[in-house]
């Protein structure tokens, strides 16, 4: 009798193990249970520093990938791909956070830098080479999102802008299955309608609406409260633009950072003027006030998935 040949685990490279576990220091944390496949890969359940029930705005978190020195973006090759270089654990973490989010927010500049991107789980499996063919995992994420009772198959995308200048030729605006909002102040809304000619009918054709907060510039605090009160956004993922992310951090509107830190550095791969660092502190390290909840290593120890509490941290 011949034994059936063993098949290689298609998710082996993305399996994570916890290296640092400080969750006991956060007794008020909010834990979302993962289904067995996702829990096995992630090495546990998904923890947030606070519950939405404790806030009058969404629980809001950032997700970035950096190299070991803190570089998060190359101006000549924008986006996280050139930083993660196809790392499977990073792609898994991104999918995990998109699947749990009620909405995803990015800066308008991010759309200019990544015009082909769409901020939902399916894009990761359709466009990332390291995730191609992993249909069982895609289906697990989509089923989990349904079980969580999320209103939309794809989380609505919110684009922050003060100027009103948004790349409406980007792929995300051509996809009418995604609900999209431009969040801006009164000046940005006026520019959208006059300088950039975006009429209500033109926006409707793109399944896009303008949300105005603030008499002149965008009022981020009013925006966040309204997203919770009137749009059902309990959990908000911010995925792009250090400038707009920093503005939210300085106003105390970011609760947590999910950071994939690669073990390698790309500093020698490109000209210094093309490097953009996520953290502006000396040596690009987290501020002392930031508190690490968990650190996870991927299977090959090429990346760390770090969950950091930012509550009370005045600035990145």
Buried (B, 14 or more C-beta within 10 A) or exposed (E): EEEEEEEEEEBEBBBBEBBBBEBEEBEEBBEEEBEEBBEEBBBBEBBBBBEBEEBEBBBBBBBBBBBBBBBBBBEEBBBBBBBBBEBBBBBBBBBBBBBBBBBBBBBBBBBBBBBEBBBBBBBBBEBBEBBEEBEEBBEBBBEBBEEEEBEBEBBBBBBBBBBBBBBBEBBBBEBEEBBBBBBBBBBBBEBBBEEBEBEEEBBEEBBBBBBBBBEEBBBBBBBBBBBBEEBBBBBBBBBBBBEBBBBBBBEBBBBBBBBBBBBBEBEEBBEEEBBBBBBEBEEBEBEEEBBBBBBBBBBBEBBBBBBBBBBEBEEB
